[in-house]
Amino acid sequence: MLASHPYFFANLPLLAAVCLFLILGRRGQLARLALYSGLACLPCSLVAVVHGNYWRPARLGGGPIGVEDLIFTFTSGAAVWPAGLPTLGFAAVPEPRRRLEMSLETAA
């Protein structure tokens, strides 16, 4: 099965790392952002339908969209938060430095 579905097995290590991060940090704000980002990226797996002849790996289930596509899009979206924010020194939710005020009145 490893030889017939390499795309599936290539995604499993990152999925395991992301799941471990989500389980261990389930109460943290960064883990929630990672989960929401991964879920928000799931519809991107539908792009596999429009690739046509360019990308046709052997998928589990044999359909135009496989479990591999869902795993890839979820892990890609979720892995961005823990990989990028702490190393760059950003807070998960930045505080505004000052309040932006705008007037909707037109000049006469």
LUMSE-813419 format. One record per residue (C-alpha): residue in three letters; y, z, x; residue number from 1. Coordinates in Angstrom, 3 decimals, padded with zeros to 6 digits. Each point is the difference from the previous one (the first is absolute). Example, Ala and Ser with C-alpha at 12.3 -4.5 7.8 and 13.67 -1.06 7.14 Angstrom:
! LUMSE-813419
<site><residuo>ALA</residuo><c2>-004.500</c2><c3>007.800</c3><c1>012.300</c1><num>1</num></site>
<site><residuo>SER</residuo><c2>003.440</c2><c3>-000.660</c3><c1>001.370</c1><num>2</num></site>
! end
This chain:
! LUMSE-813419
<site><residuo>MET</residuo><c2>000.000</c2><c3>000.000</c3><c1>000.000</c1><num>1</num></site>
<site><residuo>LEU</residuo><c2>002.315</c2><c3>000.590</c3><c1>002.957</c1><num>2</num></site>
<site><residuo>ALA</residuo><c2>-000.260</c2><c3>-003.645</c3><c1>001.011</c1><num>3</num></site>
<site><residuo>SER</residuo><c2>000.505</c2><c3>-001.308</c3><c1>-003.535</c1><num>4</num></site>
<site><residuo>HIS</residuo><c2>002.998</c2><c3>002.197</c3><c1>-000.896</c1><num>5</num></site>
<site><residuo>PRO</residuo><c2>001.989</c2><c3>000.667</c3><c1>003.198</c1><num>6</num></site>
<site><residuo>TYR</residuo><c2>003.298</c2><c3>000.154</c3><c1>-001.909</c1><num>7</num></site>
<site><residuo>PHE</residuo><c2>-001.297</c2><c3>002.959</c3><c1>-002.020</c1><num>8</num></site>
<site><residuo>PHE</residuo><c2>-001.255</c2><c3>001.918</c3><c1>003.035</c1><num>9</num></site>
<site><residuo>ALA</residuo><c2>003.157</c2><c3>-000.713</c3><c1>001.994</c1><num>10</num></site>
<site><residuo>ASN</residuo><c2>002.066</c2><c3>001.792</c3><c1>-002.661</c1><num>11</num></site>
<site><residuo>LEU</residuo><c2>-002.144</c2><c3>003.141</c3><c1>-000.187</c1><num>12</num></site>
<site><residuo>PRO</residuo><c2>001.343</c2><c3>001.848</c3><c1>003.097</c1><num>13</num></site>
<site><residuo>LEU</residuo><c2>003.616</c2><c3>-000.209</c3><c1>-001.175</c1><num>14</num></site>
<site><residuo>LEU</residuo><c2>-001.037</c2><c3>000.940</c3><c1>-003.544</c1><num>15</num></site>
<site><residuo>ALA</residuo><c2>-001.773</c2><c3>003.087</c3><c1>001.375</c1><num>16</num></site>
<site><residuo>ALA</residuo><c2>003.082</c2><c3>000.971</c3><c1>002.020</c1><num>17</num></site>
<site><residuo>VAL</residuo><c2>002.326</c2><c3>-000.462</c3><c1>-002.982</c1><num>18</num></site>
<site><residuo>CYS</residuo><c2>-002.307</c2><c3>001.972</c3><c1>-002.317</c1><num>19</num></site>
<site><residuo>LEU</residuo><c2>-000.215</c2><c3>002.808</c3><c1>002.539</c1><num>20</num></site>
<site><residuo>PHE</residuo><c2>003.800</c2><c3>000.072</c3><c1>000.280</c1><num>21</num></site>
<site><residuo>LEU</residuo><c2>000.378</c2><c3>000.059</c3><c1>-003.793</c1><num>22</num></site>
<site><residuo>ILE</residuo><c2>-002.576</c2><c3>002.770</c3><c1>-000.440</c1><num>23</num></site>
<site><residuo>LEU</residuo><c2>001.326</c2><c3>002.221</c3><c1>002.776</c1><num>24</num></site>
<site><residuo>GLY</residuo><c2>003.641</c2><c3>-000.482</c3><c1>-000.971</c1><num>25</num></site>
<site><residuo>ARG</residuo><c2>-000.453</c2><c3>-000.175</c3><c1>-003.756</c1><num>26</num></site>
<site><residuo>ARG</residuo><c2>002.788</c2><c3>002.483</c3><c1>-000.687</c1><num>27</num></site>
<site><residuo>GLY</residuo><c2>002.467</c2><c3>-001.535</c3><c1>002.426</c1><num>28</num></site>
<site><residuo>GLN</residuo><c2>002.768</c2><c3>-002.388</c3><c1>-000.908</c1><num>29</num></site>
<site><residuo>LEU</residuo><c2>-001.014</c2><c3>-002.533</c3><c1>002.658</c1><num>30</num></site>
<site><residuo>ALA</residuo><c2>-003.555</c2><c3>-000.167</c3><c1>-001.366</c1><num>31</num></site>
<site><residuo>ARG</residuo><c2>001.337</c2><c3>-000.611</c3><c1>-003.508</c1><num>32</num></site>
<site><residuo>LEU</residuo><c2>002.244</c2><c3>-002.791</c3><c1>001.278</c1><num>33</num></site>
<site><residuo>ALA</residuo><c2>-002.969</c2><c3>-001.532</c3><c1>001.810</c1><num>34</num></site>
<site><residuo>LEU</residuo><c2>-002.139</c2><c3>000.172</c3><c1>-003.140</c1><num>35</num></site>
<site><residuo>TYR</residuo><c2>002.709</c2><c3>-001.534</c3><c1>-002.209</c1><num>36</num></site>
<site><residuo>SER</residuo><c2>000.664</c2><c3>-002.710</c3><c1>002.555</c1><num>37</num></site>
<site><residuo>GLY</residuo><c2>-003.703</c2><c3>-000.860</c3><c1>000.197</c1><num>38</num></site>
<site><residuo>LEU</residuo><c2>-000.272</c2><c3>-000.157</c3><c1>-003.783</c1><num>39</num></site>
<site><residuo>ALA</residuo><c2>003.148</c2><c3>-002.106</c3><c1>-000.238</c1><num>40</num></site>
<site><residuo>CYS</residuo><c2>-001.507</c2><c3>-002.517</c3><c1>002.441</c1><num>41</num></site>
<site><residuo>LEU</residuo><c2>-003.223</c2><c3>-000.449</c3><c1>-002.007</c1><num>42</num></site>
<site><residuo>PRO</residuo><c2>001.392</c2><c3>-002.895</c3><c1>-002.101</c1><num>43</num></site>
<site><residuo>CYS</residuo><c2>000.526</c2><c3>-001.901</c3><c1>003.260</c1><num>44</num></site>
<site><residuo>SER</residuo><c2>-003.758</c2><c3>-000.490</c3><c1>000.173</c1><num>45</num></site>
<site><residuo>LEU</residuo><c2>000.460</c2><c3>-002.634</c3><c1>-002.722</c1><num>46</num></site>
<site><residuo>VAL</residuo><c2>001.499</c2><c3>-002.229</c3><c1>002.696</c1><num>47</num></site>
<site><residuo>ALA</residuo><c2>-003.597</c2><c3>-000.672</c3><c1>001.109</c1><num>48</num></site>
<site><residuo>VAL</residuo><c2>-000.374</c2><c3>-002.271</c3><c1>-003.041</c1><num>49</num></site>
<site><residuo>VAL</residuo><c2>002.735</c2><c3>-002.401</c3><c1>001.122</c1><num>50</num></site>
<site><residuo>HIS</residuo><c2>-001.202</c2><c3>-000.400</c3><c1>003.590</c1><num>51</num></site>
<site><residuo>GLY</residuo><c2>-002.465</c2><c3>-002.702</c3><c1>-001.040</c1><num>52</num></site>
<site><residuo>ASN</residuo><c2>-001.783</c2><c3>-001.590</c3><c1>002.924</c1><num>53</num></site>
<site><residuo>TYR</residuo><c2>001.922</c2><c3>001.937</c3><c1>002.640</c1><num>54</num></site>
<site><residuo>TRP</residuo><c2>-001.689</c2><c3>003.388</c3><c1>-000.483</c1><num>55</num></site>
<site><residuo>ARG</residuo><c2>-003.475</c2><c3>000.217</c3><c1>-001.529</c1><num>56</num></site>
<site><residuo>PRO</residuo><c2>-001.982</c2><c3>002.863</c3><c1>001.535</c1><num>57</num></site>
<site><residuo>ALA</residuo><c2>-003.289</c2><c3>001.153</c3><c1>-001.504</c1><num>58</num></site>
<site><residuo>ARG</residuo><c2>001.093</c2><c3>002.647</c3><c1>-002.503</c1><num>59</num></site>
<site><residuo>LEU</residuo><c2>-001.986</c2><c3>002.765</c3><c1>-001.626</c1><num>60</num></site>
<site><residuo>GLY</residuo><c2>-000.553</c2><c3>-001.054</c3><c1>-003.585</c1><num>61</num></site>
<site><residuo>GLY</residuo><c2>000.560</c2><c3>-003.683</c3><c1>000.772</c1><num>62</num></site>
<site><residuo>GLY</residuo><c2>003.222</c2><c3>-000.329</c3><c1>-002.017</c1><num>63</num></site>
<site><residuo>PRO</residuo><c2>003.366</c2><c3>-001.363</c3><c1>001.077</c1><num>64</num></site>
<site><residuo>ILE</residuo><c2>001.184</c2><c3>003.574</c3><c1>000.674</c1><num>65</num></site>
<site><residuo>GLY</residuo><c2>-002.328</c2><c3>002.468</c3><c1>001.628</c1><num>66</num></site>
<site><residuo>VAL</residuo><c2>-000.136</c2><c3>003.666</c3><c1>000.774</c1><num>67</num></site>
<site><residuo>GLU</residuo><c2>001.054</c2><c3>-000.945</c3><c1>003.527</c1><num>68</num></site>
<site><residuo>ASP</residuo><c2>003.332</c2><c3>-001.325</c3><c1>-001.239</c1><num>69</num></site>
<site><residuo>LEU</residuo><c2>000.716</c2><c3>003.190</c3><c1>-001.940</c1><num>70</num></site>
<site><residuo>ILE</residuo><c2>-000.942</c2><c3>002.184</c3><c1>002.969</c1><num>71</num></site>
<site><residuo>PHE</residuo><c2>002.165</c2><c3>-002.052</c3><c1>002.360</c1><num>72</num></site>
<site><residuo>THR</residuo><c2>003.114</c2><c3>000.052</c3><c1>-002.174</c1><num>73</num></site>
<site><residuo>PHE</residuo><c2>-000.327</c2><c3>003.714</c3><c1>-000.816</c1><num>74</num></site>
<site><residuo>THR</residuo><c2>-000.533</c2><c3>001.068</c3><c1>003.599</c1><num>75</num></site>
<site><residuo>SER</residuo><c2>002.744</c2><c3>-002.272</c3><c1>001.291</c1><num>76</num></site>
<site><residuo>GLY</residuo><c2>002.500</c2><c3>001.430</c3><c1>-002.451</c1><num>77</num></site>
<site><residuo>ALA</residuo><c2>-001.081</c2><c3>003.604</c3><c1>000.536</c1><num>78</num></site>
<site><residuo>ALA</residuo><c2>-000.267</c2><c3>-000.139</c3><c1>003.800</c1><num>79</num></site>
<site><residuo>VAL</residuo><c2>003.637</c2><c3>-001.056</c3><c1>000.408</c1><num>80</num></site>
<site><residuo>TRP</residuo><c2>001.403</c2><c3>003.442</c3><c1>-000.848</c1><num>81</num></site>
<site><residuo>PRO</residuo><c2>-002.012</c2><c3>002.243</c3><c1>002.318</c1><num>82</num></site>
<site><residuo>ALA</residuo><c2>000.131</c2><c3>-002.574</c3><c1>002.788</c1><num>83</num></site>
<site><residuo>GLY</residuo><c2>003.723</c2><c3>-000.671</c3><c1>-000.045</c1><num>84</num></site>
<site><residuo>LEU</residuo><c2>002.097</c2><c3>002.891</c3><c1>-001.207</c1><num>85</num></site>
<site><residuo>PRO</residuo><c2>-001.070</c2><c3>002.900</c3><c1>002.253</c1><num>86</num></site>
<site><residuo>THR</residuo><c2>000.176</c2><c3>-002.060</c3><c1>003.181</c1><num>87</num></site>
<site><residuo>LEU</residuo><c2>003.481</c2><c3>-001.221</c3><c1>-000.824</c1><num>88</num></site>
<site><residuo>GLY</residuo><c2>001.232</c2><c3>003.492</c3><c1>-000.853</c1><num>89</num></site>
<site><residuo>PHE</residuo><c2>001.005</c2><c3>-000.786</c3><c1>-003.562</c1><num>90</num></site>
<site><residuo>ALA</residuo><c2>-000.363</c2><c3>002.491</c3><c1>-002.834</c1><num>91</num></site>
<site><residuo>ALA</residuo><c2>-002.202</c2><c3>-001.091</c3><c1>-002.891</c1><num>92</num></site>
<site><residuo>VAL</residuo><c2>002.963</c2><c3>000.114</c3><c1>-002.379</c1><num>93</num></site>
<site><residuo>PRO</residuo><c2>003.300</c2><c3>-000.271</c3><c1>001.846</c1><num>94</num></site>
<site><residuo>GLU</residuo><c2>002.873</c2><c3>002.102</c3><c1>-001.222</c1><num>95</num></site>
<site><residuo>PRO</residuo><c2>003.220</c2><c3>-001.853</c3><c1>-000.758</c1><num>96</num></site>
<site><residuo>ARG</residuo><c2>002.751</c2><c3>000.781</c3><c1>002.500</c1><num>97</num></site>
<site><residuo>ARG</residuo><c2>002.780</c2><c3>-000.276</c3><c1>-002.506</c1><num>98</num></site>
<site><residuo>ARG</residuo><c2>000.416</c2><c3>-000.871</c3><c1>-003.622</c1><num>99</num></site>
<site><residuo>LEU</residuo><c2>000.834</c2><c3>-003.576</c3><c1>-000.953</c1><num>100</num></site>
<site><residuo>GLU</residuo><c2>002.557</c2><c3>-000.250</c3><c1>-002.753</c1><num>101</num></site>
<site><residuo>MET</residuo><c2>001.032</c2><c3>-003.240</c3><c1>-001.646</c1><num>102</num></site>
<site><residuo>SER</residuo><c2>002.555</c2><c3>-000.849</c3><c1>-002.643</c1><num>103</num></site>
<site><residuo>LEU</residuo><c2>-000.795</c2><c3>-002.632</c3><c1>-002.602</c1><num>104</num></site>
<site><residuo>GLU</residuo><c2>003.644</c2><c3>-000.427</c3><c1>-001.006</c1><num>105</num></site>
<site><residuo>THR</residuo><c2>001.516</c2><c3>-003.398</c3><c1>000.660</c1><num>106</num></site>
<site><residuo>ALA</residuo><c2>003.282</c2><c3>-000.375</c3><c1>001.806</c1><num>107</num></site>
<site><residuo>ALA</residuo><c2>002.867</c2><c3>-000.918</c3><c1>-002.308</c1><num>108</num></site>
! end
